[in-house]
């Protein structure tokens, strides 16, 4: 690959790329410096004046995924360097990066990962046809002829492809449709989270950055939404440069590509990825320098703002009045003729799928709590409550269970309106609504567990527990309905502004933009850093349409459309002490109610880290690959001739046909169809190896029921929560900030791990049903299970991999200019979140009450989703049962050797 890239990216072309990047970033940094002063002024003004608005009724969790990983399991990956499919162990840590290891043994031995992927900007594809269409469009004029081999062949019917317009692509496949759906949900959750990568914890840098991006693009006559405003700041800047640079490179390099069409497409993807990495490094250096300069000037600017706040506000209002007199008549005519007739249509198109999604969130939350209530009463009271609350506490971060909520937004279509208002794609609004759904679900769950934790000290038995759970559920659902209405109305206003404001600015630009320079003389020189004519002009345009938007949303609420509440319905002091309860220490159910006399050390707590998504289960009862590990150990037999020796790598198949034959051979055995399952129990190493043709299988018998605390358990449903575990102390490495960034293996060299945002992302060794991946027969099982290992080695920063490896948790952002009116309800880019004072409340002790007899368990009905009176008896058993548990064998380390991917 290096030779191919260097051929097309010689020194002269690299110099051109550097100059182009420097020119784009120089212009952006000028915009950023201007917007930094404006954002700093808005932040200080908000701090002094404050803003009104409804207070949320639900509590907000500060660190939702501490000591947890989202998912881990085996998946086949296509290695482009040798054109082979390999089985990889994939871990999705709390920061939603994709971390690929050689196998599970490498993960347990703390070896460096083979690949770190930040999925910002990627699309998750589930068919090769979709991928080939995007690849053909990326290089016009280069399309494989019919009958020729395409750029990619998949050995199964269940591919998973990560496609990016600039960075390298990743190819995966699995064996069943159930696995494909689960991995697709996990990958989409990673993309959704990483796309929202600009942290708005700072009230200055984030709005300054997004406004600078908007101003830069508008200076290039690019209005409307932008799909590539995703990822962290450096990724967004890289996308900004590539948007201008890539067409030039395509016209210069495309005609020089040699070979057949698939080979030319493959070469172009490699060249584009190499250019993207170059641009990323240059953008990071220049942006960091610009931020450092602004931070150096910040104390002096803030001092001036606080000293002359009144004069600055007066000067800005005087400028706004002059611009309003010039612009407002033209803007009102444009709004009346081109925007107002379509506002109700846009709002209806947004409300229907969004409200259905939030209703589904409510339904999923109600069902999970109701099932938990029935199971807890029938299966053991407080002990079972701890187990179910551990699972319920991370319901919002379960990609599979939340998928039914997210899918409602797929119905969002702005047909006709999309072309009229220059909306390139609805994906921006879909992902924003989905992030709101996840946040509302987590707030509801956190409020429920906080209230339940407070009540536990007052309960006397199962009957009180059942009634308390039902009462708290109804209480939380009322709060959810109120907060859901507030969040949706704000989302609708923001979306309408994001659609209409760029359209108005584009319509008014020919008659208004050229006349704005004359207003510059109205700004005092001392205040020029805090008042910009362009920003004030946009605020005037925003005011021209804001009244119509507010009226449309208000009418929808008055008509009770989609369960929206009126603005006058404000819940005052419904729970005056609730927010104080939520400010205490996080609740650790397993630690607090495990009956241990002493507090558990932090290291031991990290070792028991849980996994949010459970292992995939097959309801048909087929024995999965690697199920031999669940059987009693047998005496070792000498390998026969032709069998793979321990530590020796079987030769991989050279073609898709051989891979299919290998998969077919492994799927046969004792007349039972077997399926590849993703093992997630990291208590011991899972067997892993390449897909080898002709690998023999040992005799397998059906395992008996596993034990969990002495009780047999049935196999869980596919979506059942099963905690995963490693039994080792480890810290999951964070993902690289570059989309597609990879880290070559260091040959087993240990290096110091970077401090992740949330330490101790581990998996519990208890309550896990796992199935290790396929391994060559005869591979030895490494010893040392149960040892504690140091933190995993972190890749050393290289030229092709940025140094930081953290995917930040972000809050919603908006590209709409802030409203100058104090207290106005405008997009989040102009708002600063309110912080509630914290106080700690000690937990109540739990009396050791005897469980009541079976005859004394009351029949309490469960409330339906609508919030009416309960109708289902609590003792009634739920469909959900505990999972079957077993411990897989150790893993045989792949003999493929260190394989570096670029």
C-alpha positions in Angstrom: 0.0 0.0 0.0 2.9 2.3 0.8 4.3 2.1 -2.7 0.9 2.7 -4.3 0.2 5.8 -2.1 3.7 7.2 -2.5 3.4 6.9 -6.3 0.4 9.2 -6.4 1.4 11.4 -3.5 4.8 12.6 -4.4 6.6 15.5 -2.7 5.0 18.2 -4.9 1.5 17.0 -4.4 2.1 16.7 -0.6 3.3 20.3 -0.6 0.1 21.3 -2.4 -2.0 19.5 0.1 -0.2 21.2 3.0 -0.7 24.7 1.4 -4.4 24.1 0.7 -4.9 22.9 4.2 -3.1 25.9 5.6 -5.1 28.3 3.5 -8.5 26.8 4.6 -7.5 26.7 8.3 -6.0 30.2 8.2 -9.4 31.5 7.1 -11.2 29.4 9.7 -8.9 30.5 12.5 -9.7 34.1 11.7 -13.4 33.3 12.0 -12.8 31.4 15.2 -11.0 34.3 16.8 -13.9 36.6 16.0 -16.5 34.2 17.2 -14.5 33.4 20.4 -15.0 37.0 21.7 -18.7 37.0 20.9 -19.2 33.6 22.6 -17.3 34.8 25.6 -19.5 37.9 25.9 -22.7 35.8 25.5 -21.5 33.4 28.2 -20.7 36.2 30.8 -24.0 37.9 30.0 -25.9 34.7 30.5 -24.0 34.2 33.8 -25.0 37.6 35.0 -28.6 37.9 33.7 -29.6 34.2 33.7 -32.5 32.8 31.7 -35.9 31.4 32.6 -37.5 28.2 31.4 -39.1 25.1 32.7 -37.0 23.1 35.2 -36.7 19.4 34.3 -38.5 17.0 36.6 -36.3 14.0 36.0 -32.8 13.7 37.5 -29.7 13.6 35.3 -26.9 11.1 35.8 -23.4 12.6 35.8 -21.3 9.5 34.7 -23.7 7.0 33.2 -21.2 4.3 32.0 -18.6 4.2 34.7 -16.9 0.8 35.0 -18.9 -0.6 32.1 -18.3 -1.7 28.5 -21.0 -1.7 25.9 -20.3 -4.9 24.2 -17.5 -7.4 23.3 -17.5 -10.4 21.1 -15.9 -12.1 18.1 -16.5 -10.9 14.6 -14.8 -11.7 11.2 -12.8 -8.8 9.7 -11.5 -8.5 6.2 -7.7 -7.7 6.2 -7.0 -5.7 3.1 -3.2 -6.2 3.1 -3.4 -10.0 2.6 -7.1 -10.1 1.4 -8.0 -12.6 4.0 -10.9 -12.8 6.5 -9.8 -13.2 10.2 -11.6 -13.7 13.4 -11.2 -10.6 15.7 -12.2 -9.9 19.2 -14.0 -6.6 19.3 -14.5 -4.5 22.4 -16.8 -1.5 22.6 -15.8 0.5 25.8 -17.7 3.2 27.6 -16.5 5.9 25.1 -18.0 4.1 22.1 -14.8 3.4 20.3 -14.3 0.2 18.4 -11.2 -1.7 19.7 -10.2 -4.8 17.7 -7.8 -7.3 19.2 -6.0 -10.3 17.5 -8.2 -12.6 19.7 -9.6 -12.8 23.1 -6.3 -14.1 24.5 -4.5 -10.9 23.3 -7.2 -8.9 25.1 -6.8 -10.7 28.3 -3.0 -10.5 28.1 -3.2 -6.7 27.8 -1.5 -6.7 24.4 -2.0 -3.6 22.3 -5.1 -3.7 20.0 -4.7 -4.2 16.3 -7.1 -1.4 15.4 -8.7 1.6 17.1 -11.7 3.1 15.2 -13.4 6.3 16.0 -16.6 5.8 14.0 -17.6 9.5 13.6 -18.7 10.2 10.0 -19.1 6.6 9.1 -22.2 4.8 7.8 -23.1 1.3 8.8 -24.0 -0.8 5.7 -25.5 -4.3 5.8 -25.2 -5.2 2.1 -22.4 -5.4 -0.4 -24.7 -3.8 -3.0 -25.1 -0.6 -0.9 -21.3 -0.4 -0.5 -20.5 -1.0 -4.2 -22.9 1.8 -5.1 -21.2 4.3 -2.8 -17.7 3.2 -4.0 -18.8 3.6 -7.6 -20.1 7.1 -6.9 -16.9 8.1 -5.1 -14.8 7.7 -8.3 -17.0 8.6 -11.3 -16.2 6.9 -14.6 -14.7 3.8 -12.9 -17.3 1.1 -12.7 -16.5 -2.7 -12.9 -18.0 -4.4 -16.0 -20.6 -7.0 -15.5 -19.0 -10.4 -14.8 -15.8 -8.9 -13.3 -15.0 -9.4 -9.7 -16.2 -6.5 -7.5 -14.0 -4.7 -5.0 -15.3 -6.9 -2.1 -16.7 -10.4 -1.7 -18.3 -11.5 1.5 -18.1 -15.2 2.5 -21.5 -15.0 4.3 -24.8 -13.3 3.6 -24.5 -11.1 6.6 -21.9 -8.4 6.0 -21.3 -5.3 8.2 -19.4 -2.5 6.4 -18.2 0.9 7.9 -18.0 3.4 5.0 -16.5 6.9 5.2 -16.3 9.4 2.4 -12.6 10.2 3.1 -11.1 7.7 5.5 -10.5 4.0 5.1 -13.3 1.5 5.2 -13.8 -1.5 7.5 -15.3 -4.8 6.4 -16.9 -7.3 8.8 -19.2 -10.3 8.6 -21.1 -12.7 10.9 -22.8 -16.0 10.5 -26.4 -15.3 11.3 -29.0 -12.6 10.8 -29.4 -12.3 14.6 -25.7 -11.5 15.0 -25.9 -9.0 12.2 -28.8 -7.1 13.7 -27.1 -7.0 17.1 -23.7 -5.8 15.7 -25.5 -3.3 13.5 -27.3 -1.8 16.5 -24.0 -1.6 18.4 -22.1 0.0 15.4 -24.9 2.5 14.9 -24.8 3.5 18.5 -21.1 4.0 18.2 -21.6 6.2 15.1 -24.4 8.2 16.8 -22.3 8.9 19.9 -19.0 9.7 18.1 -20.8 12.0 15.7 -21.8 14.1 18.6 -18.2 14.6 19.6 -18.0 18.4 20.3 -18.2 18.7 24.0 -20.2 21.6 25.2 -19.1 21.4 28.8 -17.3 24.7 27.9 -19.8 27.5 27.3 -17.4 29.4 25.0 -15.3 27.0 22.8 -18.1 24.9 21.5 -20.4 27.7 20.3 -17.4 29.7 19.0 -16.3 26.6 16.9 -19.7 25.8 15.4 -20.4 29.5 14.6 -17.0 29.8 13.0 -17.7 26.7 10.8 -21.0 28.1 9.8 -19.5 31.5 8.9 -16.7 30.0 6.9 -19.1 27.8 4.9 -21.5 30.8 4.3 -18.5 32.8 3.0 -18.2 30.1 0.3 -22.0 30.4 -0.5 -22.6 27.0 1.3 -25.9 27.3 3.3 -28.1 24.6 4.8 -27.3 21.6 6.9 -23.9 19.9 6.6 -23.7 16.1 7.1 -20.0 16.1 8.0 -20.4 18.3 11.0 -19.6 15.2 13.1 -16.8 14.1 15.4 -14.5 16.2 17.4 -13.2 19.6 16.4 -10.2 18.3 14.5 -12.3 15.7 12.6 -14.8 18.4 11.6 -11.9 20.7 10.3 -10.5 17.7 8.4 -13.8 17.2 6.8 -14.0 20.9 5.9 -10.6 20.7 4.2 -11.4 17.4 2.4 -14.6 18.8 1.1 -12.6 21.3 -1.0 -9.5 19.3 -1.6 -10.8 15.9 -2.7 -12.4 17.1 -6.0 -9.0 18.5 -7.0 -7.2 15.3 -6.2 -9.8 13.2 -7.9 -9.4 15.0 -11.1 -5.6 15.0 -10.9 -5.1 11.4 -9.7 -8.1 9.6 -11.0 -7.0 9.4 -14.7 -3.5 8.1 -13.6 -4.9 5.1 -11.7 -4.0 1.8 -13.4 -5.4 -1.7 -13.4 -8.9 -3.0 -13.6 -11.8 -1.1 -12.1 -11.8 -2.8 -8.7 -8.1 -2.3 -8.3 -8.4 1.4 -9.2 -11.2 1.9 -6.7 -9.1 0.2 -4.0 -6.1 2.4 -4.8 -8.3 5.5 -4.7 -9.6 4.6 -1.2 -6.0 4.1 0.0 -4.9 7.5 -1.4 -7.9 9.3 0.1 -7.3 7.8 3.5 -3.6 8.8 3.3 -4.6 12.4 2.4 -7.2 12.5 5.2 -4.5 11.5 7.8 -2.2 14.2 6.5 -4.9 16.8 6.7 -5.9 15.6 10.2 -2.4 16.1 11.6 -2.1 19.6 10.0 -5.5 20.6 11.2 -4.9 19.5 14.7 -1.7 21.5 15.0 -3.2 24.7 13.6 -6.4 24.5 15.6 -4.6 23.8 18.8 -2.4 26.8 18.2 -5.5 29.0 17.5 -7.2 27.8 20.7 -4.1 28.5 22.7 -3.9 32.1 21.4 -7.5 32.7 22.3 -7.1 31.3 25.8 -4.1 33.5 26.3 -6.2 36.6 25.6 -9.3 35.4 27.5 -8.5 36.9 30.9 -8.1 40.4 29.4 -11.3 40.0 27.3 -13.3 38.8 30.2 -12.1 41.7 32.4 -13.2 44.2 29.7 -16.6 42.5 29.4 -17.3 42.5 33.1 -16.2 46.2 33.4 -18.1 47.5 30.4 -21.1 45.1 30.2 -23.7 47.8 30.1 -21.9 49.9 27.5 -21.4 46.8 25.3 -25.1 45.8 25.6 -26.2 49.4 24.7 -23.9 49.5 21.7 -25.1 46.2 20.4 -28.8 47.2 20.8 -28.1 50.4 18.9 -26.4 48.4 16.1 -29.3 45.9 16.0 -31.9 48.7 15.7 -30.1 50.1 12.7 -29.8 46.7 11.0 -33.4 45.8 11.9 -34.7 49.0 10.2 -32.8 48.0 7.0 -33.3 44.2 6.9 -36.5 43.5 8.7 -39.0 44.7 6.0 -37.3 42.5 3.4 -37.0 39.6 5.8 -40.7 39.7 6.7 -41.7 39.6 3.0 -39.5 36.6 2.4 -40.8 34.8 5.5 -44.4 35.5 4.5 -44.0 34.3 0.9 -41.4 31.5 1.2 -41.4 30.2 4.8 -44.6 30.7 6.6 -46.8 28.5 4.4 -44.5 25.6 5.0 -43.9 25.8 8.7 -46.8 23.6 9.7 -45.9 21.0 7.1 -42.3 20.8 8.4 -43.5 20.7 12.0 -45.9 17.8 11.3 -43.2 15.9 9.4 -40.9 16.3 12.5 -43.5 15.6 15.2 -44.9 12.3 14.0 -41.8 10.1 14.1 -40.2 12.0 17.0 -43.3 11.6 19.2 -43.6 8.0 18.2 -40.0 7.5 19.3 -40.5 9.1 22.7 -43.7 7.1 23.2 -41.7 3.9 22.4 -39.1 5.0 25.0 -41.9 5.3 27.6 -43.2 1.9 26.6 -39.8 0.2 26.8 -39.2 1.7 30.2 -42.6 0.7 31.5 -42.2 -2.9 30.2 -38.7 -3.3 31.7 -39.8 -2.1 35.2 -43.0 -4.1 35.2 -41.2 -7.3 34.2 -38.6 -6.6 36.9 -41.4 -6.1 39.5 -43.1 -9.4 38.7 -39.8 -11.3 38.6 -38.5 -9.8 41.8 -41.6 -10.8 43.8 -41.6 -14.3 42.4 -37.9 -15.1 42.6 -36.4 -13.8 45.8 -37.2 -10.3 46.8 -34.3 -8.0 47.6 -31.5 -10.2 46.2 -33.2 -10.5 42.8 -33.9 -6.7 42.9 -30.2 -6.0 43.1 -29.6 -8.2 40.1 -32.3 -6.6 38.0 -31.5 -3.1 39.0 -27.9 -3.6 37.8 -29.3 -4.3 34.4 -32.0 -1.7 34.4 -29.6 1.1 35.4 -28.0 1.0 31.9 -31.1 0.4 29.8 -30.6 3.6 27.9 -27.2 2.4 26.7 -28.4 -1.0 25.5 -28.3 -0.6 21.7 -30.6 -3.6 21.0 -33.3 -2.7 23.4 -33.3 0.9 22.4 -33.3 0.1 18.7 -37.1 0.0 18.5 -37.1 3.6 19.7 -34.4 4.8 17.3 -36.1 3.1 14.3 -39.1 5.4 14.7 -37.0 8.2 13.4 -36.4 6.4 10.1 -39.8 7.5 9.1 -38.7 11.1 9.0 -39.0 12.4 5.5 -39.1 16.0 4.2 -40.0 15.2 0.6 -40.4 18.4 -1.4 -39.5 20.5 1.5 -36.0 19.1 1.6 -35.1 20.5 -1.9 -36.9 23.8 -1.3 -35.0 24.6 1.9 -31.6 23.1 0.8 -31.6 20.3 3.4 -29.0 17.9 2.2 -30.1 15.1 4.5 -32.4 14.4 7.4 -29.7 12.4 9.2 -28.8 15.5 11.3 -32.3 15.7 12.8 -32.6 11.9 13.2 -29.5 11.6 15.2 -30.3 14.6 17.3 -33.7 13.2 18.2 -32.2 9.7 19.0 -29.7 11.3 21.4 -32.6 13.1 23.1 -34.4 9.7 23.4 -31.4 8.1 25.0 -31.0 10.9 27.4 -34.6 10.9 28.4 -34.5 7.1 29.0 -31.4 7.4 31.2 -33.0 10.3 33.2 -36.1 8.2 33.8 -34.1 5.2 34.9 -31.9 7.2 37.1 -34.8 8.9 38.8 -36.6 5.6 39.3 -33.6 3.9 40.9 -32.9 7.0 43.1 -36.5 7.0 44.4 -36.5 3.2 44.9 -33.2 3.4 46.8 -34.7 5.9 49.1 -37.8 3.7 49.8 -35.9 0.5 50.4 -35.2 1.4 54.0 -38.9 1.6 54.8 -40.0 -1.7 53.3 -41.1 -4.7 55.3 -41.4 -7.5 52.7 -42.3 -8.5 49.2 -45.7 -7.0 49.3 -44.4 -3.5 50.2 -41.6 -3.9 47.6 -44.1 -4.7 44.8 -46.4 -1.8 45.8 -43.5 0.7 46.1 -42.0 -0.2 42.7 -45.4 0.3 41.1 -46.0 3.6 42.8 -42.6 4.9 41.9 -43.0 3.8 38.3 -46.3 5.8 38.0 -44.6 8.8 39.6 -41.6 8.7 37.2 -43.9 8.2 34.1 -45.7 11.5 35.0 -42.3 13.3 35.2 -41.2 11.6 31.9 -44.3 12.9 30.1 -43.6 16.4 31.2 -39.9 16.4 30.4 -40.6 14.6 27.1 -43.0 17.4 26.1 -40.4 20.1 27.0 -37.5 18.3 25.2 -39.6 17.7 22.0 -40.9 21.3 21.8 -37.3 22.6 22.1 -36.2 20.1 19.5 -38.9 21.1 17.1 -38.0 24.8 17.5 -34.3 24.1 16.9 -35.0 21.9 13.8 -37.3 24.5 12.3 -34.7 27.2 12.8 -31.9 25.0 11.3 -34.1 24.5 8.2 -35.4 28.0 7.7 -32.6 30.3 8.8 -30.0 29.2 6.2 -32.8 29.4 3.5 -33.6 33.0 4.5 -29.9 34.0 4.7 -29.4 32.7 1.2 -32.5 34.5 -0.1 -31.5 37.8 1.5 -27.8 37.7 0.6 -28.0 39.4 -2.8 -29.9 42.4 -1.5 -28.6 42.7 2.1 -25.2 41.1 2.6 -23.3 43.6 0.5 -24.7 46.6 2.5 -23.6 45.3 5.9 -20.2 46.8 5.7 -21.6 50.3 6.3 -22.8 49.3 9.8 -19.3 48.6 11.0 -18.7 52.2 11.8 -21.4 52.0 14.5 -19.3 49.7 16.7 -16.8 51.3 19.1 -13.3 50.0 18.6 -13.0 48.9 22.2 -16.1 46.7 21.7 -15.3 45.3 18.3 -14.2 42.0 19.8 -17.6 41.3 21.2 -20.0 42.8 18.6 -20.0 41.6 15.0 -22.2 43.0 12.2 -22.6 39.6 10.7 -23.8 38.0 13.9 -26.2 40.8 14.6 -27.6 40.6 11.1 -28.3 36.9 11.6 -30.0 37.6 14.9 -32.4 40.1 13.2 -33.2 37.5 10.5 -33.8 34.9 13.3 -36.3 37.3 15.0 -38.2 37.7 11.8 -39.2 34.0 11.7 -39.0 33.1 15.4 -42.5 34.4 16.1 -44.1 32.2 13.5 -42.1 29.1 14.7 -43.1 29.7 18.3 -46.7 30.1 17.4 -46.8 26.9 15.3 -45.3 24.9 18.2 -47.7 26.5 20.7 -50.7 25.7 18.6 -49.6 22.0 18.4 -49.4 21.9 22.2 -52.8 23.6 22.7 -54.4 21.0 20.4 -52.6 18.2 22.4 -51.0 16.9 19.3 -48.7 14.0 20.0 -49.1 14.5 23.8 -47.4 17.9 23.9 -48.1 20.0 27.0 -49.0 23.7 26.9 -46.3 26.1 28.0 -48.5 27.3 30.9 -48.5 23.8 32.4 -45.4 24.0 34.7 -44.9 21.6 37.5 -43.8 23.8 40.4 -42.2 22.2 43.5 -43.7 18.7 42.8 -40.7 17.1 44.3 -38.7 19.8 46.2 -36.2 17.4 47.5 -35.8 15.1 44.5 -32.9 16.9 42.9 -31.1 16.9 46.2 -31.4 13.1 46.3 -29.8 12.9 42.8 -26.8 14.8 43.9 -25.5 12.2 46.2 -23.0 9.4 45.4 -23.8 7.0 42.6 -25.8 4.0 43.7 -23.8 0.7 43.5 -26.5 -1.9 44.0 -24.3 -5.0 44.0 -21.9 -3.4 46.5 -24.5 -1.9 48.8 -26.8 -4.9 49.1 -24.4 -7.8 48.6 -24.2 -8.4 52.3 -20.4 -7.9 52.5 -19.4 -6.6 55.9 -16.6 -4.4 54.6 -16.4 -2.0 51.7 -15.0 -3.5 48.6 -11.7 -2.1 47.3 -11.8 0.1 44.2 -9.5 -2.4 42.4 -11.9 -5.2 43.1 -14.9 -3.1 42.0 -13.1 -2.4 38.7 -12.5 -6.1 38.2 -16.2 -6.7 38.4 -17.1 -4.3 35.6 -20.3 -5.2 33.8 -21.2 -5.4 30.2 -24.3 -3.6 29.0 -25.3 -5.9 26.0 -25.5 -9.6 26.6 -24.1 -12.4 24.6 -26.2 -13.5 21.6 -28.4 -16.5 22.2 -29.9 -18.9 19.7 -33.4 -20.0 20.6 -33.3 -23.0 18.3 -31.0 -24.8 20.7 -28.2 -25.3 18.1 -24.8 -25.9 19.7 -22.6 -22.9 18.9 -19.0 -23.0 17.8 -16.7 -23.6 20.7 -19.4 -25.2 22.8 -16.9 -27.9 23.7 -15.6 -25.4 26.3 -18.8 -25.9 28.3 -18.2 -29.6 28.6 -16.3 -31.4 31.4 -12.6 -31.5 30.6 -11.4 -34.6 28.9 -8.0 -36.3 28.9 -5.8 -34.9 26.1 -5.5 -37.1 23.0 -2.4 -37.1 20.8 -3.0 -35.1 17.6 -3.4 -37.2 14.5 -1.6 -36.6 11.3 -2.7 -33.4 9.5 -4.1 -31.8 12.7 -3.0 -28.3 13.6 -0.3 -28.3 16.2 -0.5 -25.9 19.2 0.8 -22.5 18.3 0.9 -23.2 14.6 -1.4 -21.1 12.4 -3.4 -23.0 9.8 -3.1 -21.7 6.3 -6.0 -19.4 5.6 -8.1 -19.9 2.5 -7.2 -17.9 -0.6 -10.6 -17.3 -2.0 -14.2 -16.7 -1.0 -15.1 -20.2 -2.3 -12.7 -21.8 0.1 -14.0 -19.7 3.0 -17.5 -20.8 2.2 -16.4 -24.5 2.2 -14.6 -24.0 5.5 -17.7 -22.4 7.0 -19.9 -25.2 5.7 -17.6 -27.8 7.0 -17.6 -26.3 10.5 -21.3 -26.0 10.5 -21.7 -29.8 10.2 -21.4 -32.0 13.2 -23.7 -34.8 14.7 -26.5 -33.6 12.4 -26.9 -30.4 14.4 -26.6 -27.0 12.6 -24.1 -24.8 14.5 -23.8 -21.1 14.4 -21.0 -18.7 15.2 -21.7 -17.0 18.5 -20.0 -13.9 19.8 -18.4 -14.9 23.1 -18.4 -12.2 25.7 -17.3 -14.0 28.8 -13.7 -12.9 29.3 -13.3 -14.9 32.4 -11.0 -17.1 30.4 -9.6 -16.8 26.9 -12.0 -17.7 24.1 -10.7 -19.9 21.3 -9.9 -17.9 18.2 -8.2 -18.5 14.9 -8.5 -17.8 11.2 -11.2 -19.3 9.1 -9.2 -22.3 8.0 -10.4 -24.8 5.4 -10.4 -28.4 6.6 -10.1 -27.7 10.3 -11.3 -30.8 12.2 -13.8 -30.7 15.0 -13.9 -32.8 18.1 -16.9 -34.7 19.3 -19.4 -32.5 21.1 -22.2 -33.4 23.4 -24.9 -31.1 24.7 -24.0 -29.4 27.9 -26.2 -29.7 31.0 -27.6 -26.7 32.8 -25.1 -24.3 34.3 -25.2 -23.2 37.9 -25.6 -19.7 39.3 -25.4 -19.7 43.0 -26.6 -23.3 43.1 -29.8 -22.8 41.0 -30.3 -24.1 37.5 -31.4 -21.5 35.0 -33.1 -21.6 31.6 -31.6 -20.1 28.4 -32.5 -16.4 28.2 -34.3 -14.7 25.4 -32.1 -13.0 22.7 -32.4 -9.6 24.3 -32.0 -10.8 27.9 -29.3 -8.9 29.9 -26.4 -11.1 30.9 -23.5 -9.5 32.6 -20.2 -10.3 31.2 -17.0 -10.6 33.1 -13.2 -11.0 32.9 -12.1 -11.7 36.4 -9.2 -9.4 35.8 -8.3 -5.9 36.5 -8.0 -4.0 33.3 -8.8 -0.6 31.7 -10.3 -0.7 28.2 -8.3 1.6 25.9 -10.1 4.6 24.5 -10.6 5.0 20.8 -8.5 7.1 18.5 -10.0 10.5 17.5 -9.2 9.9 13.8 -11.9 7.9 11.9 -10.2 4.7 10.9 -7.1 5.3 13.0 -5.1 2.1 13.6 -2.4 1.1 15.8 0.2 -1.5 14.8 0.9 -4.2 17.3 4.0 -3.7 19.3 5.1 -7.3 19.3 4.0 -7.8 22.8 5.8 -4.7 24.1 4.0 -3.2 27.2 3.4 0.5 27.3 1.8 2.8 29.8 -2.0 3.1 29.2 -3.6 6.5 28.9 -6.0 7.6 31.6 -9.5 7.0 30.2 -12.4 9.3 31.0 -13.9 6.6 33.2 -11.4 4.2 34.7 -11.9 0.5 35.1 -14.1 -0.4 32.2 -14.2 -4.1 32.9 -16.6 -7.1 32.7 -17.9 -9.2 35.5 -17.1 -12.9 35.5 -20.4 -13.8 37.0 -23.7 -14.5 35.3 -22.4 -14.9 31.8 -23.2 -17.3 29.1 -20.5 -17.2 26.4 -19.5 -19.1 23.4 -15.9 -18.7 22.2 -15.1 -18.4 18.6 -13.8 -21.1 16.4 -10.2 -22.3 17.0 -8.0 -24.9 15.3 -8.3 -28.3 16.9 -5.4 -29.2 19.0 -4.6 -25.7 20.3 -3.4 -25.7 23.8 -5.3 -23.7 26.4 -3.0 -21.1 28.1 -2.8 -21.2 31.8 -3.1 -18.3 34.1 -6.8 -17.8 34.2 -7.9 -15.6 37.1 -4.7 -13.6 37.3 -4.8 -9.9 37.6 -3.0 -8.0 34.9 -1.8 -4.4 34.7 -3.7 -1.8 32.6 -3.5 -2.5 28.9 -0.7 -1.1 26.9 -1.6 2.0 25.0 -0.3 2.6 21.5 2.5 5.1 21.2 1.4 8.2 19.2 2.6 7.9 15.6 2.4 9.9 12.5 -0.5 7.9 11.3 -2.3 7.8 14.6 -3.2 10.9 16.7 -2.0 10.9 20.2 -5.2 11.5 22.1 -7.5 8.5 22.3 -10.6 9.7 24.0 -14.1 10.0 22.5 -15.8 12.7 24.6 -19.3 12.6 25.9 -21.1 15.5 24.3 -24.3 17.5 24.7 -26.5 18.7 21.9 -25.3 21.6 19.8 -27.0 23.8 17.2 -25.6 25.8 14.4 -28.4 28.5 14.7 -27.3 31.9 15.9 -28.2 32.9 19.4 -31.2 35.2 20.0 -30.4 38.5 21.5 -33.5 38.5 23.6 -32.9 37.6 27.1 -34.8 34.5 28.2 -35.9 33.7 24.6 -36.2 30.0 23.8 -33.7 29.6 21.0 -31.4 26.8 19.9 -29.0 25.2 22.2 -26.0 27.0 20.7 -27.2 30.1 22.5 -28.1 28.5 25.8 -26.1 27.7 28.8 -27.4 24.8 30.9 -28.6 25.5 34.5 -26.7 23.7 37.2 -28.5 22.6 40.4 -26.6 22.9 43.7 -25.4 19.6 45.0 -25.9 18.0 48.4 -25.3 14.5 49.6 -28.0 12.4 51.2 -27.0 9.2 53.0 -28.5 6.0 52.0 -31.1 4.4 54.3 -30.3 1.1 55.9 -32.2 -1.9 54.8 -33.8 -4.0 57.5 -33.3 -7.7 57.2 -37.0 -8.7 56.9 -38.0 -12.3 56.5 -39.5 -13.0 53.1 -43.2 -13.8 53.3 -44.6 -17.2 52.5 -46.1 -18.0 49.1 -49.6 -17.6 50.4 -48.9 -14.1 51.8 -47.7 -12.6 48.5 -50.3 -10.1 47.4 -51.8 -9.8 44.0 -51.0 -6.2 42.9 -51.8 -5.1 39.4 -49.3 -3.3 37.1 -50.1 0.0 35.4 -50.4 0.0 31.7 -48.2 2.4 29.6 -50.9 5.1 29.7 -50.3 5.5 33.4 -53.8 4.1 34.6 -54.4 1.8 37.5 -52.4 -1.5 37.6 -54.0 -4.5 36.0 -51.3 -7.3 36.1 -50.6 -9.2 39.3 -47.1 -8.8 40.6 -46.5 -12.5 41.5 -47.2 -13.4 37.9 -44.1 -14.7 36.3 -42.5 -12.7 33.5 -41.2 -14.1 30.2 -37.7 -13.1 31.2 -35.7 -15.7 33.0 -32.1 -15.7 34.2 -29.5 -16.8 31.7 -27.7 -20.1 31.5 -24.1 -19.7 32.6 -21.0 -21.5 31.7 -17.3 -20.9 31.5 -15.5 -21.3 28.2 -12.1 -22.8 27.8 -9.0 -20.9 27.4 -8.1 -19.4 24.0 -5.4 -20.6 21.7 -3.3 -17.6 20.5 -3.4 -17.2 16.8 -0.2 -18.2 15.0 -0.8 -15.6 12.2 1.8 -13.4 13.8 1.8 -9.6 14.2 -0.1 -8.1 11.4 0.0 -4.3 11.1 -2.9 -2.6 9.3 -2.6 0.7 7.6 
